[in-house]
Amino acid sequence: MVQKRNPPPPRVRPKAKTELSKPEPARPQPPAGGVPTKRRGRPRAYEPDVALSRALDVFWKDGFAATSLDDLSAATGMNRPSLYGAFGDKRELYKKTYESYRNRARARMGEAFAADMPLRPMLLRIYGIALDMYLSGEGGPRGCFTVMTATSEAVFDPDIRALVVSGLGEMDRFFARLFKIAQERGELSASADPQVLANLASATIHTIAIRARAQVPRAELEALVNGAVDVMARG
């Protein structure tokens, strides 16, 4: 009996280079014209938030008109092309710093307004926070960014004017709500007008901002605040 032989296994041809399981990464193709694309440069060496904060300090101290691009470049550590690329021109950078200031102030004041306190200590706390901000600055007291710089630019720029008006209105509403709550608690008489008191409270904020910029001592500013709070707390 003749034993059948199994046919030999088919020969496996080696895979072509293009069929390997780990293909080579695709290489960037040159654009039309045969010029190869340039590799990306190093990541930006600056932090936008840090640069914006430093620009804010310069504008807050010197205002828009007196601040030069060289001043901003020195403060942020960025050359002019980098400043333009990151923030736009000088006016656009100013607007961004003002928005940053408003966000910072809103957060600080929001913490105070959120506290559940009687009217008088609440007002004193709010004005204390304001004085901390207005008397800050390495080169001396800076006052309020809105009152001392933005109101001047609002004359020429409708966008800045809108930000200023919005900020003033927001402050009035915060104070009006505070006085309304105090009235509901019986801390103010029923005849008191929360909106009128709110306007007076905002005006006191503006007054201490101007006086702080003029380097009036803190003790005098606190005495002014105490007198204003006495009037407002009586309704």
C-alpha positions, 0 to 999 in steps of 0.5 A: 500500500502506497502512503500518500504524502501531504503536499508541502505548505505553501511558501509565505512570501515576506511582506513588503515594507508597506505591509508591516504592522508598524508603518512609518509615521507619515511625513509632512508633504511640502506645499505647492511650489516644493518649499518644505514646511517649517517646524514649529518653534518652541512654545511661548515662554510667557504666561498670558495671565501673568503678562496681563496682570503685569500690564494691569499694574502699569496701566493702573499706576500710570493710566492709558495715555502715559503708558508706552509700549516700551513700558508694557514690554519691560513689565511683561518681558514680551517684545512688541510683536509678541504683545501684539500677537497675544493681546492686540494693540495697546488699546485692546490690551488696556481693555483686557486689563480692565476686564481682568481688574473688574473680575478681580474686584467682583470676586473680592466684593462677591465674597463680602456680599455673600457673608450673612452679617448685619448691615453695619459690619457688612458695610465696614467689611466691604469698605475695608476690602476696597481700601486694601485694593485702593491703597495697594501698589509698589509705587504707592496707592493706586485708587480705583482702576475704574475711577482713576483711569477708565473713566477718562478713556470712556470719553473716547472709546465706546467699548470702555464706556460700556464697561464703566457704565456696566461696572457702576451699575453692578455696584449700585445693584449690589448695594441696593440688594444689601440695603433691601435685605437689611430693611426686610430684617428690620435694620432699616426703617420701612420708609428708607429707600434702598436705591438712594442708600445704594447710590450713597454707598457707591459714591462713598466708594468713589470718594475713598478711591480718589482720596486714596490715590491722593495718598490721604492716610488710611486713618482719615479714610476709615474715619470718612467711612465710619461717618458714611456708614453711620448715616446709611445704617440709620436709613 
